[in-house]
Amino acid sequence: MNKGSLFIISGPSGTGKDTVLSEVFAAEPELRFSISSITRPMRAGEVEGEKYHFISTEEFEKLLDEDAFLEHNTYLGNYYGTPKQPVLDCIENGEDIFIEVDVNGARQILNKMPQAVSIFILPPSLEVLKSRLSKRGTETPEQLEKRLGEALREIRCADMYDYAIVNDKLEDAVADTLTVIRSERLRASRRTDEIRKLTENL
Ligand code: 5GP
């Protein structure tokens, strides 16, 4: 069976990466999403098990000891980690999976799994990024300032990714992301099953 593809997506808070992803998942419902385990407190509107599993620091550290994460990072004082086994299972079962991580997490995954396809979502400008961050209204001014600083550090690393997609008009960013996914699926190296079937009776 053809193995599934692994897509890594990053982009600082405020780039609208979650909105892009939800449209991409609506268009490609068979895509899988890796649910991270995190120790940050739940924000209003977040649902356990949807994007994140909200766990305690003790639970996270126990999982770390058990080597249960593909990657992990500390972001503004909280742990964020990608559970390893679900990702490996998806790929083995021929399913394509998206992992949303920060730059540090992306680097760790790319070191272990260089075949992963990496996408960075950029804001159209710093002004737009600032205004999107403050409109969210979920952070204190001090937290906002820290997130902005973190965003600038991440943007400086965007050139280590395979693709950089600007989220100015949402529909264009979604179309660009779908183009990356569909191109990846057309790689000859991912279609060995089809090629074998066509040639086995020759
Ligand atoms: P937020 O607190 O805004 O949900 O996420 C903060 C940052 O952590 C974002 O850049 C997000 O992409 C990243 N992130 C989310 N899940 C993970 C994860 O499992 N590992 C790592 N390294 N970063 C993550």
Boltz pocket constraint, residues with backbone or C-beta under 6 A from the ligand:
constraints:
  - pocket:
      binder: B
      contacts: [[A, 9], [A, 10], [A, 11], [A, 12], [A, 13], [A, 36], [A, 37], [A, 40], [A, 71], [A, 72], [A, 73], [A, 75], [A, 80], [A, 81], [A, 82], [A, 100], [A, 101], [A, 102], [A, 103], [A, 104], [A, 105], [A, 106]]
      max_distance: 6.0
